[in-house]
Amino acid sequence: MSKLKIQKRETRGRKPAVKSAVTAAFDPTSIQIFKGSDLHFDPSILVPMRTDTMMDDILSTNRGLMPATNMIICGGPGSGKTTLVLDLLAELTEQGYSCLFVSGEMDEIGHYKYCRRMPKFASVPTLFIKNYANNLKEAMEHAFKVGYDVVAIDSVAEIVDIYREAYHTTSGSAETWLLDLQTQHKRGENEGNKYTSFINIQQVTKGGEFAGSNRLKHMTDSMCHVTREKDGDSRKVQFSKNRDCDTISFIKFRIAFNQVEYSLPEAGDEE
């Protein structure tokens, strides 16, 4: 019997050796402990971006959307999330801020119809992500690198699903990529050195529960809820968590004709 045959018989049934993954040795000297007095950022990070609407009162104690803020706006279908966010972006664009709307749910035709009904939304630069379903990661990273003051994503669930299918991975990995990308730009790591604020739109389940993971919920700076009155056109926007604001709890709004109208809570309105 040849040596070759003997070697095959000896190895038959054995599991091949698994090569261990090479990991970098942990360097304990890399750990840094900070006091608040040790941290320094550009003063612009403390200047609110104002819409000159009642939304400013609820976005932050300083009145307006603060730079480097990562926000989630959630609500059921038809609650008015997308309209509210586009109205906010349109107002900020009018004030001279650079904004980007990432649409994962509408295509160009749907957005065109939307803008015909709400003309002010036509001024907001929009990325239609369905056109880049097979290269979502590359498309979004390229679009973001110029640097924006505010980026809104509609919706997180849609982006996560497209990413998961395109790169054959898990929802958790897709969420990690999206959060890491937002953290990078939140820190001003882009060509424009912009401390980008992100507004992430997310659906809720039929039972009113947040549809994303707990990690996604807890890794953001604020959680905003949009609800609509039953059998009515009045809507409410309310924060359950907002690290930038400790004053007014909620405001009301309605979508009337071609604009969004805001109002303060009235006596008897429930929070």
N, C-alpha and C positions, 0 to 999 in steps of 0.2 A: 504494500500500500504506500502510495506516495506521501511525502511530508504534507503536501497541500491538502490531501484528503484527511489526514490525521488532524490537522489544524482545524478544518471545518467541523469534524466530529467533536472536537474538544470544546468548541465555542458554541455548538448548537444548543439553543434553549437559554443561553445566557443573555441578560439584558446588557445592551451596550453601555459603556461608561458615559455618564453625563458630565459634561464639562461645567464646572461651577462658573457662575457669572463673576466677572472681574468688577469689583466695586472699589471706589476710592476710599482709602483709609480715613477715618474720621479724625479731624484735627480739632481738639478741644480749644486751642488758642483762637479759633475762628469765631467763637461765641462772643457776642458783644451785648452788654447790658447798658441801656440808656435811661437817663432821666429826661423829663420833658425839656429841661433847660439845655440839654445837649443837642436837641434837634433843631435844625435850621433849614428853612425852605424859602423860596422866593416869596416876597410879600404879596404878590398877586394871588397866591393861593387863599388869601383871606378876604379877597374882594368878591362880593356876590355878583352873579350875572342876573340882572333884573329883566323881567318881562313887562313890567308896568301893568300887571294885572293882579287880581287878588291871590293868584297862585304864589306870588312872592311871599305873602304872609305865612304860608304853610310850608314853603320849601326850606326856610331857615330862619333862625332868630334875627339874622342880619338882613332879612328880606331879599330873597332871590336864591337862585341855585348856586351853591358853592362849588368852586373848582375841585377837581379830584374827588368827586362823590360818585359812589356806585349805588344806584337805586334800582329797586324792583317796583313796577306798577302792575298789580294783578287785579283780575276781575273776570266775571263770566262773559260769555259771548253777548255782544250787543250792549255792554255796559258803558261803552264810550272810551275805552282805554286808548285806542289808536288815535281817535279824534282829539282827545285831550293832549296826548303827547305831540302830535303834529302841530296843534295850536301853540303849544309851548315853544317848539322849535321855530315856528314861523315868527313868533314874537321876538325870540332871541336873535334870529337871523336879521330881522328888521333893526335890531339894536346894534348890529355890526359884528355879532359873534359868528364864528365858523361852526356850522352844524352839519351833521350827516344823519340821514335816516336810512337804516338798513332794513329793507323789506323782504322778509322771508315768506310772507303769506300772499302779498299782492304782486301781480305782474304789471307791466307798463300800461296795459289797457285798463285794468282795474284802478290804477293810480290816476290815470288821466280822467276817468269818470269822477273819481273822488275830488280831484282838483277843480273840476268844472262846478261841482256843488259847493266846494269850500275854496274859493280862488286864492286865498292867502297862503294855502299849503303849497302852491306851485313854486314858491320861492325857495323851498327847502331841497338841497341836493340829496338825491336818493340813489342807493345802490340796490338793484334788484337781484337778490342772491340766487334766485332760481336759474338765472342765466349761467351760473358757475357752480352748479350742483356737484360736478365731479372734481372741482378744484376749489372748494369753499375756503379751506384754510389759506391757501395761497392768495386767493382773491381778497379776502378780508384783511389779511396782514398787509398786503400791498396798498389797499385803499386807506388803511388807518395810518400808515407810516408818515404821511404828510403832516399829521397832527391836527386835531380838531378840538374846539372848546367843549362841544357836546356831541355825543353819539347816542342815538336811540336805536334799539334792536327790537324788531317785531317779527317773530317772537323768539324767546329763548328756546322754547320747546321745538319750534320749527328748525332753528339753527342746529340744535343738538341732534335731531333726527337726521338731517341732511349730512352732518359731519359723520355720524355713526355709520350710515350706509355707505358713504363715499370712501371711508378709510377702514371699514370693516372692524370697528372697535366697539367699545361699550359706551353707554350714556354717561357713565362716570368719567371716562377718559375725555369725552367730548366736553363735558362741563369744566373739567380741569383745564383743558386748552383754552376755553372761552374766558374763564376767570383769570388765568395767567396773562392772556392777551390784554384784558382790561387793566390788570394791575400794572403791566408795563407802561401803558399810555397814561394811566392815572398818575404815575410817577414822573411824567413828562419825558419819557424815553421815546421821542419821535423827532422828526426833522424840524418841526415847528416849536419844539420844547413846550408843548401845550400840556397843562395838567388836566387831561380830559375827564369830563364827567360822563358817566354812562347811565342811560335810562333803559332798563331791561323790561320789556312787556312780557307778562306771563299769564297763562290761563289759570283758572281754578276749576276744580272738579264740580260735578253736579251738586255735591254736598257742600260746596263753598270752601273746600280745602285747597291749599296751595299745591299746584301740580308738580313743582320741582322738588329736588332733594333738599334735605335739611341743610346740607353743606352749602348749597347755593343760597338758601335763605339766610344763613348765619354769616356768610362771608361778605354780605353787602352792608352798606352804611345805613340804608333806610328801606322800609317796606311800606308801600302805599297801596291802598285798596280803593277800587272804584266800584260803586254799586248804583243800581238804578231802581227807582220806585216801581212797584208793581202797578200796572195800568196807568202809568204816567210818564212824563218826559223829564222829570226832575232827577238829577243824579247827585251823588255825593263822593267827594274825594277825601280820604282820611289816612293818616299815617299811624300804624301800630308801633313803628320804630323809626326814629329819626335822630341820628346823632348830631345833626346840625340845627335842630329846632326844639325848643322847649316851651313854646307859647301856644298859639291857637291850634286846636286839635283837628278841625275839619271845616271845609267850605262846600257850598253847593254849586252846581252848574247845570246848564241845559244847552242843548244844541238847537239853536233857533235859526231857521232859514240857512244863511251862509256863514254863521259865526257861532262862537262859543260864548255864552253869557254866564258870568260868575255872580254869586251872591253869598252873603254871610248867613250863617245859621239863624233861624228864627226861634222864638220862644216855643218850647215844646218839641223841637227837633231832637231826635235821639242820636247819641254818638255811636 
